[in-house]
């Protein structure tokens, strides 16, 4: 299959992921052919259901400031793992039916992450109360940040910054002092820019319709 055969590629992807529903394509500036975004649009792909057609990729290579009053620890017990997951669900208003579907495999998810060390989990607390959580995926050249969430009562108190700082320390300990992530234009992007992250590129996203 050649790089210009976008229609054949789309057909192949649909065949492979049909059971997963509607896949979302992430298209960066190095994607080939250069007009793949427009050609996928012409083939029926459209704006993702989460209404996030664009993400900014960012990198941080200098030490971020640690805020006062927020403690962050590594998640190393199942009890902390549950606290973090429930906090994340609450922060994103996750429907109860979706929580119920995921709860039976939480213990398996925890032990799998502990065995492989991926992802590394972090829990932020204020006066001992769980206030935020975040994950980190290590690589040979840095750490990828995902899964950041702050409890509604704790917003505006430095929790997000504290979780970034904790994951920076994790990256330094590994000998890979760099943080990489992607951000939504109107939410985390301006926060990360204020923390010193530099924009690397823009990623466009398209969602395919479910196939019958």
C-alpha positions as CSV (number, residue, x, y, z in Angstrom):
1,X,0.0,0.0,0.0
2,X,1.6,3.3,-1.1
3,X,1.6,6.5,1.0
4,X,-0.8,8.2,-1.4
5,X,-3.4,5.4,-1.3
6,X,-5.5,7.1,1.4
7,X,-8.8,5.4,0.5
8,X,-7.2,1.9,0.8
9,X,-5.6,2.9,4.1
10,X,-9.0,4.0,5.4
11,X,-10.6,0.7,4.3
12,X,-7.8,-1.3,6.0
13,X,-8.2,0.7,9.3
14,X,-11.9,0.2,9.3
15,X,-11.5,-3.5,8.8
16,X,-9.1,-3.8,11.7
17,X,-10.9,-1.6,14.3
18,X,-14.6,-2.2,13.3
19,X,-15.5,-3.6,16.7
20,X,-14.1,-0.6,18.5
21,X,-16.6,1.8,17.1
22,X,-15.6,5.2,15.6
23,X,-11.8,5.6,15.5
24,X,-10.2,9.1,15.8
25,X,-7.3,9.9,13.4
26,X,-4.5,12.1,14.8
27,X,-2.8,13.9,12.0
28,X,0.5,15.8,12.6
29,X,2.6,18.0,10.3
30,X,4.8,15.1,9.2
31,X,1.8,13.0,8.0
32,X,2.0,11.8,4.4
33,X,0.6,12.5,1.9
34,X,0.6,16.2,2.9
35,X,-3.1,16.5,2.0
36,X,-4.2,13.4,4.0
37,X,-6.4,15.5,6.3
38,X,-8.4,17.0,3.4
39,X,-8.6,13.6,1.6
40,X,-10.0,11.9,4.8
41,X,-12.6,14.7,5.1
42,X,-13.6,14.0,1.5
43,X,-14.0,10.3,2.4
44,X,-16.5,11.2,5.1
45,X,-14.5,11.8,8.3
46,X,-15.5,14.8,10.4
47,X,-15.1,16.7,13.7
48,X,-14.6,14.3,16.7
49,X,-17.6,13.8,19.0
50,X,-15.5,15.3,21.9
51,X,-15.4,18.5,19.9
52,X,-11.7,18.7,19.9
53,X,-10.5,19.0,16.3
54,X,-7.1,20.4,17.3
55,X,-4.5,19.7,19.9
56,X,-1.2,21.4,20.7
57,X,1.9,19.2,21.3
58,X,4.2,20.7,23.9
59,X,7.6,20.0,25.6
60,X,9.2,21.2,28.8
61,X,13.0,20.9,29.3
62,X,13.6,23.2,32.2
63,X,12.6,22.7,35.9
64,X,9.1,23.9,36.8
65,X,8.3,25.7,40.0
66,X,6.8,23.7,42.8
67,X,3.7,25.3,44.5
68,X,3.3,25.4,48.2
69,X,0.6,23.6,50.2
70,X,0.3,20.6,47.8
71,X,1.9,17.2,48.5
72,X,2.3,14.6,45.7
73,X,3.0,10.9,46.1
74,X,3.5,8.0,43.8
75,X,0.6,5.6,43.7
76,X,1.9,2.3,45.0
77,X,-1.1,0.8,46.7
78,X,-4.4,-0.4,45.5
79,X,-6.2,1.9,47.9
80,X,-4.5,5.0,46.5
81,X,-5.2,3.8,43.0
82,X,-8.9,3.6,43.8
83,X,-8.8,7.1,45.3
84,X,-7.2,8.5,42.2
85,X,-9.6,6.7,39.8
86,X,-12.7,7.9,41.7
87,X,-11.3,11.4,41.8
88,X,-10.7,11.4,38.1
89,X,-14.2,10.1,37.4
90,X,-15.7,12.8,39.6
91,X,-13.5,15.6,38.0
92,X,-14.7,14.6,34.5
93,X,-18.3,13.9,35.5
94,X,-18.0,10.3,34.3
95,X,-21.5,8.7,34.1
96,X,-22.2,6.0,36.6
97,X,-22.9,3.4,33.9
98,X,-19.4,3.9,32.6
99,X,-17.9,3.6,36.0
100,X,-19.7,0.4,36.7
101,X,-18.3,-1.1,33.5
102,X,-14.8,-0.3,34.5
103,X,-14.8,-1.1,38.2
104,X,-14.6,-4.9,37.8
105,X,-11.2,-4.6,36.1
106,X,-9.6,-1.9,38.4
107,X,-7.6,-4.4,40.4
108,X,-6.2,-6.0,37.3
109,X,-5.4,-2.6,35.9
110,X,-3.5,-1.6,39.1
111,X,-1.4,-4.7,39.3
112,X,-0.6,-4.6,35.6
113,X,0.7,-1.0,35.9
114,X,2.7,-2.0,39.0
115,X,4.4,-4.9,37.2
116,X,5.4,-2.9,34.2
117,X,5.7,0.6,35.8
118,X,3.5,2.0,33.0
119,X,1.8,4.2,33.5
120,X,3.3,5.7,36.7
121,X,0.5,7.2,38.8
122,X,0.6,10.3,41.1
123,X,-1.8,11.5,43.7
124,X,-1.8,15.1,45.0
125,X,-3.2,15.9,48.4
126,X,-4.0,19.1,50.3
127,X,-4.0,18.7,54.1
128,X,-4.2,14.9,53.5
129,X,-7.3,15.1,51.3
130,X,-7.0,13.7,47.7
131,X,-7.0,16.8,45.4
132,X,-5.7,15.7,42.1
133,X,-4.2,12.8,40.1
134,X,-2.1,12.4,37.0
135,X,-0.2,9.7,35.0
136,X,3.2,9.5,33.3
137,X,4.4,7.2,30.5
138,X,8.2,6.9,30.5
139,X,10.3,6.7,27.3
140,X,14.0,6.8,26.5
141,X,13.9,10.5,25.7
142,X,11.4,11.9,28.2
143,X,8.1,11.4,30.0
144,X,4.7,11.7,28.4
145,X,2.0,13.3,30.6
146,X,-1.6,12.0,30.5
147,X,-4.6,11.7,32.7
148,X,-4.4,14.9,34.7
149,X,-7.5,15.7,36.8
150,X,-8.2,18.1,39.7
151,X,-11.0,17.7,42.2
152,X,-13.5,20.5,41.8
153,X,-13.0,21.8,45.4
154,X,-9.2,22.0,44.9
155,X,-9.1,24.0,41.6
156,X,-7.1,27.2,41.7
157,X,-4.8,26.0,44.5
158,X,-1.8,24.8,42.5
159,X,-2.7,21.1,42.2
160,X,-2.1,21.0,38.4
161,X,1.3,22.6,38.8
162,X,2.3,20.3,41.6
163,X,1.5,17.2,39.5
164,X,3.6,18.6,36.6
165,X,6.5,19.2,39.1
166,X,6.2,15.7,40.5
167,X,6.4,14.2,37.1
168,X,9.4,16.4,36.2
169,X,11.2,15.0,39.3
170,X,10.2,11.5,38.1
171,X,11.7,12.3,34.6
172,X,14.9,13.6,36.2
173,X,15.3,10.5,38.4
174,X,15.1,8.4,35.2
175,X,17.8,10.4,33.5
176,X,15.3,11.7,30.9
177,X,14.7,15.4,31.9
178,X,11.9,16.3,29.5
179,X,8.1,16.3,29.7
180,X,5.9,15.9,26.6
181,X,2.2,16.2,26.3
182,X,-0.7,17.5,24.2
183,X,-3.3,20.0,25.3
184,X,-6.7,21.4,24.3
185,X,-6.5,25.0,23.0
186,X,-8.9,26.5,25.6
187,X,-8.2,24.4,28.7
188,X,-4.8,23.0,29.5
189,X,-2.8,24.7,26.7
190,X,-2.7,28.2,28.3
191,X,-1.9,26.7,31.7
192,X,1.0,24.7,30.3
193,X,2.4,27.6,28.4
194,X,2.5,29.6,31.6
195,X,4.4,26.8,33.2
196,X,7.1,27.1,30.6
197,X,6.0,24.4,28.1
198,X,6.9,25.2,24.5
199,X,4.7,24.4,21.6
200,X,6.2,21.8,19.2
201,X,3.4,21.4,16.6
202,X,-0.4,21.3,16.1
203,X,-2.2,18.0,15.7
204,X,-5.5,17.9,13.8
205,X,-8.1,15.2,14.6
206,X,-10.8,13.5,12.5
207,X,-13.3,10.9,13.6
208,X,-14.7,8.2,11.4
209,X,-18.3,7.3,11.5
210,X,-19.3,3.9,13.0
211,X,-19.4,1.3,10.3
212,X,-22.4,-0.9,9.9
